[in-house]
């Protein structure tokens, strides 16, 4: 991966399936996103999943996608992660990483 590609800003929507509610998944997702310098949001859905959007440099977003797919919060159990609507963006739409109620 070239340096330029790693710095391209992208936006991607995600939904995480499994035991991801009531296990501090949103809190850990927010913390991990902030640690990586990403912006976006995370929220619980009525279907028992967690969904949100990530924005930031491609390399950091990829790292976060892997985290969402394989790690999550300590008590969570991730069955699968779905990522969609990925696109290159010119600027970030958010100032920070928020938990949406």
CNS distance restraints for C-alpha pairs under 8 A (distance, minus, plus):
assign (resid   1 and name CA) (resid   5 and name CA) 6.46 0.50 0.50
assign (resid   1 and name CA) (resid   6 and name CA) 6.85 0.50 0.50
assign (resid   2 and name CA) (resid   6 and name CA) 6.49 0.50 0.50
assign (resid   3 and name CA) (resid   7 and name CA) 6.51 0.50 0.50
assign (resid   4 and name CA) (resid   8 and name CA) 6.40 0.50 0.50
assign (resid   5 and name CA) (resid  58 and name CA) 6.90 0.50 0.50
assign (resid   5 and name CA) (resid  59 and name CA) 7.95 0.50 0.50
assign (resid   6 and name CA) (resid  57 and name CA) 6.15 0.50 0.50
assign (resid   6 and name CA) (resid  58 and name CA) 5.07 0.50 0.50
assign (resid   6 and name CA) (resid  59 and name CA) 4.76 0.50 0.50
assign (resid   6 and name CA) (resid  60 and name CA) 7.91 0.50 0.50
assign (resid   7 and name CA) (resid  57 and name CA) 4.78 0.50 0.50
assign (resid   7 and name CA) (resid  58 and name CA) 6.04 0.50 0.50
assign (resid   7 and name CA) (resid  59 and name CA) 6.99 0.50 0.50
assign (resid   8 and name CA) (resid  56 and name CA) 7.91 0.50 0.50
assign (resid   8 and name CA) (resid  57 and name CA) 5.27 0.50 0.50
assign (resid   8 and name CA) (resid  58 and name CA) 5.66 0.50 0.50
assign (resid   8 and name CA) (resid  88 and name CA) 7.13 0.50 0.50
assign (resid   9 and name CA) (resid  55 and name CA) 6.95 0.50 0.50
assign (resid   9 and name CA) (resid  56 and name CA) 5.03 0.50 0.50
assign (resid   9 and name CA) (resid  57 and name CA) 4.40 0.50 0.50
assign (resid   9 and name CA) (resid  58 and name CA) 5.87 0.50 0.50
assign (resid   9 and name CA) (resid  88 and name CA) 5.84 0.50 0.50
assign (resid   9 and name CA) (resid  89 and name CA) 5.50 0.50 0.50
assign (resid   9 and name CA) (resid  90 and name CA) 6.64 0.50 0.50
assign (resid   9 and name CA) (resid  91 and name CA) 7.14 0.50 0.50
assign (resid   9 and name CA) (resid  92 and name CA) 7.69 0.50 0.50
assign (resid  10 and name CA) (resid  55 and name CA) 5.66 0.50 0.50
assign (resid  10 and name CA) (resid  56 and name CA) 5.72 0.50 0.50
assign (resid  10 and name CA) (resid  57 and name CA) 6.21 0.50 0.50
assign (resid  10 and name CA) (resid  58 and name CA) 5.82 0.50 0.50
assign (resid  10 and name CA) (resid  61 and name CA) 7.60 0.50 0.50
assign (resid  10 and name CA) (resid  86 and name CA) 6.90 0.50 0.50
assign (resid  10 and name CA) (resid  87 and name CA) 5.51 0.50 0.50
assign (resid  10 and name CA) (resid  88 and name CA) 4.30 0.50 0.50
assign (resid  10 and name CA) (resid  89 and name CA) 5.29 0.50 0.50
assign (resid  11 and name CA) (resid  53 and name CA) 7.04 0.50 0.50
assign (resid  11 and name CA) (resid  54 and name CA) 5.64 0.50 0.50
assign (resid  11 and name CA) (resid  55 and name CA) 4.40 0.50 0.50
assign (resid  11 and name CA) (resid  56 and name CA) 6.82 0.50 0.50
assign (resid  11 and name CA) (resid  85 and name CA) 7.72 0.50 0.50
assign (resid  11 and name CA) (resid  86 and name CA) 5.58 0.50 0.50
assign (resid  11 and name CA) (resid  87 and name CA) 5.45 0.50 0.50
assign (resid  11 and name CA) (resid  88 and name CA) 6.35 0.50 0.50
assign (resid  11 and name CA) (resid  89 and name CA) 6.52 0.50 0.50
assign (resid  12 and name CA) (resid  53 and name CA) 5.68 0.50 0.50
assign (resid  12 and name CA) (resid  54 and name CA) 5.38 0.50 0.50
assign (resid  12 and name CA) (resid  55 and name CA) 6.61 0.50 0.50
assign (resid  12 and name CA) (resid  83 and name CA) 6.63 0.50 0.50
assign (resid  12 and name CA) (resid  84 and name CA) 6.09 0.50 0.50
assign (resid  12 and name CA) (resid  85 and name CA) 5.66 0.50 0.50
assign (resid  12 and name CA) (resid  86 and name CA) 4.27 0.50 0.50
assign (resid  12 and name CA) (resid  87 and name CA) 6.63 0.50 0.50
assign (resid  13 and name CA) (resid  51 and name CA) 7.56 0.50 0.50
assign (resid  13 and name CA) (resid  52 and name CA) 5.82 0.50 0.50
assign (resid  13 and name CA) (resid  53 and name CA) 4.30 0.50 0.50
assign (resid  13 and name CA) (resid  54 and name CA) 6.37 0.50 0.50
assign (resid  13 and name CA) (resid  83 and name CA) 5.67 0.50 0.50
assign (resid  13 and name CA) (resid  84 and name CA) 5.29 0.50 0.50
assign (resid  13 and name CA) (resid  85 and name CA) 5.91 0.50 0.50
assign (resid  13 and name CA) (resid  86 and name CA) 6.81 0.50 0.50
assign (resid  14 and name CA) (resid  51 and name CA) 5.48 0.50 0.50
assign (resid  14 and name CA) (resid  52 and name CA) 5.46 0.50 0.50
assign (resid  14 and name CA) (resid  53 and name CA) 5.96 0.50 0.50
assign (resid  14 and name CA) (resid  54 and name CA) 7.74 0.50 0.50
assign (resid  14 and name CA) (resid  81 and name CA) 7.04 0.50 0.50
assign (resid  14 and name CA) (resid  82 and name CA) 5.58 0.50 0.50
assign (resid  14 and name CA) (resid  83 and name CA) 4.46 0.50 0.50
assign (resid  14 and name CA) (resid  84 and name CA) 6.34 0.50 0.50
assign (resid  15 and name CA) (resid  49 and name CA) 6.71 0.50 0.50
assign (resid  15 and name CA) (resid  50 and name CA) 5.62 0.50 0.50
assign (resid  15 and name CA) (resid  51 and name CA) 4.17 0.50 0.50
assign (resid  15 and name CA) (resid  52 and name CA) 6.62 0.50 0.50
assign (resid  15 and name CA) (resid  81 and name CA) 5.83 0.50 0.50
assign (resid  15 and name CA) (resid  82 and name CA) 5.23 0.50 0.50
assign (resid  15 and name CA) (resid  83 and name CA) 6.62 0.50 0.50
assign (resid  16 and name CA) (resid  20 and name CA) 7.35 0.50 0.50
assign (resid  16 and name CA) (resid  49 and name CA) 5.67 0.50 0.50
assign (resid  16 and name CA) (resid  50 and name CA) 5.20 0.50 0.50
assign (resid  16 and name CA) (resid  51 and name CA) 6.23 0.50 0.50
assign (resid  16 and name CA) (resid  68 and name CA) 7.35 0.50 0.50
assign (resid  16 and name CA) (resid  69 and name CA) 7.58 0.50 0.50
assign (resid  16 and name CA) (resid  78 and name CA) 6.98 0.50 0.50
assign (resid  16 and name CA) (resid  79 and name CA) 7.75 0.50 0.50
assign (resid  16 and name CA) (resid  80 and name CA) 6.09 0.50 0.50
assign (resid  16 and name CA) (resid  81 and name CA) 4.46 0.50 0.50
assign (resid  16 and name CA) (resid  82 and name CA) 6.35 0.50 0.50
assign (resid  17 and name CA) (resid  48 and name CA) 7.65 0.50 0.50
assign (resid  17 and name CA) (resid  49 and name CA) 5.13 0.50 0.50
assign (resid  17 and name CA) (resid  50 and name CA) 7.00 0.50 0.50
assign (resid  17 and name CA) (resid  78 and name CA) 5.99 0.50 0.50
assign (resid  17 and name CA) (resid  79 and name CA) 5.46 0.50 0.50
assign (resid  17 and name CA) (resid  80 and name CA) 5.26 0.50 0.50
assign (resid  17 and name CA) (resid  81 and name CA) 6.10 0.50 0.50
assign (resid  18 and name CA) (resid  48 and name CA) 7.93 0.50 0.50
assign (resid  18 and name CA) (resid  49 and name CA) 6.88 0.50 0.50
assign (resid  18 and name CA) (resid  76 and name CA) 7.67 0.50 0.50
assign (resid  18 and name CA) (resid  77 and name CA) 5.62 0.50 0.50
assign (resid  18 and name CA) (resid  78 and name CA) 4.63 0.50 0.50
assign (resid  18 and name CA) (resid  79 and name CA) 4.64 0.50 0.50
assign (resid  18 and name CA) (resid  80 and name CA) 6.87 0.50 0.50
assign (resid  19 and name CA) (resid  23 and name CA) 7.72 0.50 0.50
assign (resid  19 and name CA) (resid  48 and name CA) 7.91 0.50 0.50
assign (resid  19 and name CA) (resid  49 and name CA) 7.88 0.50 0.50
assign (resid  19 and name CA) (resid  76 and name CA) 5.38 0.50 0.50
assign (resid  19 and name CA) (resid  77 and name CA) 4.83 0.50 0.50
assign (resid  19 and name CA) (resid  78 and name CA) 6.23 0.50 0.50
assign (resid  19 and name CA) (resid  79 and name CA) 7.77 0.50 0.50
assign (resid  20 and name CA) (resid  24 and name CA) 7.84 0.50 0.50
assign (resid  20 and name CA) (resid  25 and name CA) 5.77 0.50 0.50
assign (resid  20 and name CA) (resid  48 and name CA) 7.39 0.50 0.50
assign (resid  20 and name CA) (resid  49 and name CA) 6.34 0.50 0.50
assign (resid  20 and name CA) (resid  50 and name CA) 6.53 0.50 0.50
assign (resid  20 and name CA) (resid  76 and name CA) 5.20 0.50 0.50
assign (resid  20 and name CA) (resid  77 and name CA) 6.48 0.50 0.50
assign (resid  20 and name CA) (resid  78 and name CA) 6.87 0.50 0.50
assign (resid  21 and name CA) (resid  25 and name CA) 6.51 0.50 0.50
assign (resid  21 and name CA) (resid  44 and name CA) 6.88 0.50 0.50
assign (resid  21 and name CA) (resid  48 and name CA) 6.48 0.50 0.50
assign (resid  21 and name CA) (resid  49 and name CA) 6.97 0.50 0.50
assign (resid  21 and name CA) (resid  50 and name CA) 7.22 0.50 0.50
assign (resid  21 and name CA) (resid  76 and name CA) 7.78 0.50 0.50
assign (resid  23 and name CA) (resid  73 and name CA) 6.79 0.50 0.50
assign (resid  23 and name CA) (resid  74 and name CA) 7.77 0.50 0.50
assign (resid  23 and name CA) (resid  75 and name CA) 5.55 0.50 0.50
assign (resid  23 and name CA) (resid  76 and name CA) 5.70 0.50 0.50
assign (resid  24 and name CA) (resid  28 and name CA) 6.26 0.50 0.50
assign (resid  24 and name CA) (resid  73 and name CA) 6.38 0.50 0.50
assign (resid  24 and name CA) (resid  75 and name CA) 7.94 0.50 0.50
assign (resid  25 and name CA) (resid  29 and name CA) 5.97 0.50 0.50
assign (resid  25 and name CA) (resid  50 and name CA) 7.97 0.50 0.50
assign (resid  25 and name CA) (resid  72 and name CA) 6.28 0.50 0.50
assign (resid  25 and name CA) (resid  73 and name CA) 5.06 0.50 0.50
assign (resid  25 and name CA) (resid  76 and name CA) 6.79 0.50 0.50
assign (resid  26 and name CA) (resid  30 and name CA) 6.04 0.50 0.50
assign (resid  26 and name CA) (resid  42 and name CA) 6.07 0.50 0.50
assign (resid  26 and name CA) (resid  43 and name CA) 6.62 0.50 0.50
assign (resid  26 and name CA) (resid  44 and name CA) 7.71 0.50 0.50
assign (resid  26 and name CA) (resid  50 and name CA) 7.61 0.50 0.50
assign (resid  26 and name CA) (resid  99 and name CA) 6.48 0.50 0.50
assign (resid  27 and name CA) (resid  31 and name CA) 6.22 0.50 0.50
assign (resid  27 and name CA) (resid  99 and name CA) 7.38 0.50 0.50
assign (resid  28 and name CA) (resid  32 and name CA) 6.03 0.50 0.50
assign (resid  28 and name CA) (resid  72 and name CA) 6.95 0.50 0.50
assign (resid  28 and name CA) (resid  73 and name CA) 5.62 0.50 0.50
assign (resid  29 and name CA) (resid  33 and name CA) 6.00 0.50 0.50
assign (resid  29 and name CA) (resid  42 and name CA) 7.37 0.50 0.50
assign (resid  29 and name CA) (resid  68 and name CA) 7.64 0.50 0.50
assign (resid  29 and name CA) (resid  72 and name CA) 6.89 0.50 0.50
assign (resid  29 and name CA) (resid  73 and name CA) 7.53 0.50 0.50
assign (resid  30 and name CA) (resid  34 and name CA) 6.12 0.50 0.50
assign (resid  30 and name CA) (resid  41 and name CA) 7.56 0.50 0.50
assign (resid  30 and name CA) (resid  42 and name CA) 7.25 0.50 0.50
assign (resid  30 and name CA) (resid  97 and name CA) 5.88 0.50 0.50
assign (resid  30 and name CA) (resid  98 and name CA) 6.51 0.50 0.50
assign (resid  30 and name CA) (resid  99 and name CA) 6.80 0.50 0.50
assign (resid  31 and name CA) (resid  35 and name CA) 6.06 0.50 0.50
assign (resid  32 and name CA) (resid  36 and name CA) 6.28 0.50 0.50
assign (resid  32 and name CA) (resid  64 and name CA) 7.47 0.50 0.50
assign (resid  33 and name CA) (resid  37 and name CA) 6.19 0.50 0.50
assign (resid  33 and name CA) (resid  38 and name CA) 5.06 0.50 0.50
assign (resid  33 and name CA) (resid  39 and name CA) 6.76 0.50 0.50
assign (resid  33 and name CA) (resid  64 and name CA) 6.89 0.50 0.50
assign (resid  33 and name CA) (resid  97 and name CA) 6.57 0.50 0.50
assign (resid  34 and name CA) (resid  38 and name CA) 5.67 0.50 0.50
assign (resid  34 and name CA) (resid  39 and name CA) 7.08 0.50 0.50
assign (resid  34 and name CA) (resid  96 and name CA) 7.44 0.50 0.50
assign (resid  34 and name CA) (resid  97 and name CA) 6.29 0.50 0.50
assign (resid  36 and name CA) (resid  60 and name CA) 6.25 0.50 0.50
assign (resid  36 and name CA) (resid  64 and name CA) 7.75 0.50 0.50
assign (resid  37 and name CA) (resid  56 and name CA) 7.43 0.50 0.50
assign (resid  37 and name CA) (resid  60 and name CA) 7.82 0.50 0.50
assign (resid  38 and name CA) (resid  54 and name CA) 6.75 0.50 0.50
assign (resid  38 and name CA) (resid  55 and name CA) 5.81 0.50 0.50
assign (resid  38 and name CA) (resid  56 and name CA) 5.07 0.50 0.50
assign (resid  38 and name CA) (resid  57 and name CA) 7.81 0.50 0.50
assign (resid  38 and name CA) (resid  60 and name CA) 7.27 0.50 0.50
assign (resid  38 and name CA) (resid  61 and name CA) 7.32 0.50 0.50
assign (resid  38 and name CA) (resid  96 and name CA) 7.28 0.50 0.50
assign (resid  38 and name CA) (resid  97 and name CA) 6.84 0.50 0.50
assign (resid  39 and name CA) (resid  54 and name CA) 6.07 0.50 0.50
assign (resid  39 and name CA) (resid  55 and name CA) 5.27 0.50 0.50
assign (resid  39 and name CA) (resid  56 and name CA) 6.51 0.50 0.50
assign (resid  39 and name CA) (resid  92 and name CA) 7.49 0.50 0.50
assign (resid  39 and name CA) (resid  94 and name CA) 5.86 0.50 0.50
assign (resid  39 and name CA) (resid  95 and name CA) 6.44 0.50 0.50
assign (resid  39 and name CA) (resid  96 and name CA) 4.63 0.50 0.50
assign (resid  39 and name CA) (resid  97 and name CA) 4.45 0.50 0.50
assign (resid  39 and name CA) (resid  98 and name CA) 7.82 0.50 0.50
assign (resid  40 and name CA) (resid  52 and name CA) 7.22 0.50 0.50
assign (resid  40 and name CA) (resid  53 and name CA) 5.20 0.50 0.50
assign (resid  40 and name CA) (resid  54 and name CA) 4.79 0.50 0.50
assign (resid  40 and name CA) (resid  55 and name CA) 5.79 0.50 0.50
assign (resid  40 and name CA) (resid  93 and name CA) 7.88 0.50 0.50
assign (resid  40 and name CA) (resid  94 and name CA) 5.99 0.50 0.50
assign (resid  40 and name CA) (resid  96 and name CA) 6.40 0.50 0.50
assign (resid  40 and name CA) (resid  97 and name CA) 4.68 0.50 0.50
assign (resid  40 and name CA) (resid  98 and name CA) 6.37 0.50 0.50
assign (resid  41 and name CA) (resid  52 and name CA) 5.20 0.50 0.50
assign (resid  41 and name CA) (resid  53 and name CA) 5.49 0.50 0.50
assign (resid  41 and name CA) (resid  54 and name CA) 6.91 0.50 0.50
assign (resid  41 and name CA) (resid  97 and name CA) 5.31 0.50 0.50
assign (resid  41 and name CA) (resid  98 and name CA) 4.61 0.50 0.50
assign (resid  41 and name CA) (resid  99 and name CA) 5.64 0.50 0.50
assign (resid  41 and name CA) (resid 100 and name CA) 6.50 0.50 0.50
assign (resid  42 and name CA) (resid  50 and name CA) 6.91 0.50 0.50
assign (resid  42 and name CA) (resid  51 and name CA) 5.67 0.50 0.50
assign (resid  42 and name CA) (resid  52 and name CA) 4.23 0.50 0.50
assign (resid  42 and name CA) (resid  53 and name CA) 6.75 0.50 0.50
assign (resid  42 and name CA) (resid  97 and name CA) 7.95 0.50 0.50
assign (resid  42 and name CA) (resid  98 and name CA) 6.49 0.50 0.50
assign (resid  42 and name CA) (resid  99 and name CA) 5.06 0.50 0.50
assign (resid  42 and name CA) (resid 100 and name CA) 5.91 0.50 0.50
assign (resid  43 and name CA) (resid  50 and name CA) 5.62 0.50 0.50
assign (resid  43 and name CA) (resid  51 and name CA) 5.51 0.50 0.50
assign (resid  43 and name CA) (resid  52 and name CA) 6.10 0.50 0.50
assign (resid  43 and name CA) (resid  99 and name CA) 5.93 0.50 0.50
assign (resid  43 and name CA) (resid 100 and name CA) 5.00 0.50 0.50
assign (resid  43 and name CA) (resid 101 and name CA) 6.19 0.50 0.50
assign (resid  44 and name CA) (resid  48 and name CA) 6.85 0.50 0.50
assign (resid  44 and name CA) (resid  49 and name CA) 6.01 0.50 0.50
assign (resid  44 and name CA) (resid  50 and name CA) 4.50 0.50 0.50
assign (resid  44 and name CA) (resid  51 and name CA) 6.37 0.50 0.50
assign (resid  44 and name CA) (resid 101 and name CA) 7.43 0.50 0.50
assign (resid  45 and name CA) (resid  49 and name CA) 5.40 0.50 0.50
assign (resid  45 and name CA) (resid  50 and name CA) 5.83 0.50 0.50
assign (resid  45 and name CA) (resid  51 and name CA) 6.89 0.50 0.50
assign (resid  54 and name CA) (resid  61 and name CA) 6.76 0.50 0.50
assign (resid  55 and name CA) (resid  61 and name CA) 6.85 0.50 0.50
assign (resid  55 and name CA) (resid  92 and name CA) 6.48 0.50 0.50
assign (resid  55 and name CA) (resid  93 and name CA) 7.86 0.50 0.50
assign (resid  56 and name CA) (resid  60 and name CA) 6.65 0.50 0.50
assign (resid  56 and name CA) (resid  61 and name CA) 6.07 0.50 0.50
assign (resid  56 and name CA) (resid  92 and name CA) 7.05 0.50 0.50
assign (resid  57 and name CA) (resid  61 and name CA) 6.20 0.50 0.50
assign (resid  58 and name CA) (resid  62 and name CA) 6.09 0.50 0.50
assign (resid  59 and name CA) (resid  63 and name CA) 6.35 0.50 0.50
assign (resid  60 and name CA) (resid  64 and name CA) 6.27 0.50 0.50
assign (resid  61 and name CA) (resid  65 and name CA) 6.09 0.50 0.50
assign (resid  62 and name CA) (resid  66 and name CA) 6.29 0.50 0.50
assign (resid  63 and name CA) (resid  67 and name CA) 6.31 0.50 0.50
assign (resid  64 and name CA) (resid  68 and name CA) 6.10 0.50 0.50
assign (resid  65 and name CA) (resid  69 and name CA) 6.12 0.50 0.50
assign (resid  66 and name CA) (resid  70 and name CA) 5.98 0.50 0.50
assign (resid  66 and name CA) (resid  71 and name CA) 7.69 0.50 0.50
assign (resid  67 and name CA) (resid  71 and name CA) 4.97 0.50 0.50
assign (resid  67 and name CA) (resid  72 and name CA) 6.15 0.50 0.50
assign (resid  68 and name CA) (resid  72 and name CA) 5.28 0.50 0.50
assign (resid  68 and name CA) (resid  81 and name CA) 6.98 0.50 0.50
assign (resid  69 and name CA) (resid  78 and name CA) 6.84 0.50 0.50
assign (resid  69 and name CA) (resid  80 and name CA) 6.47 0.50 0.50
assign (resid  69 and name CA) (resid  81 and name CA) 5.30 0.50 0.50
assign (resid  70 and name CA) (resid  78 and name CA) 7.01 0.50 0.50
assign (resid  71 and name CA) (resid  78 and name CA) 7.74 0.50 0.50
assign (resid  72 and name CA) (resid  76 and name CA) 6.30 0.50 0.50
assign (resid  72 and name CA) (resid  77 and name CA) 7.87 0.50 0.50
assign (resid  72 and name CA) (resid  78 and name CA) 7.37 0.50 0.50
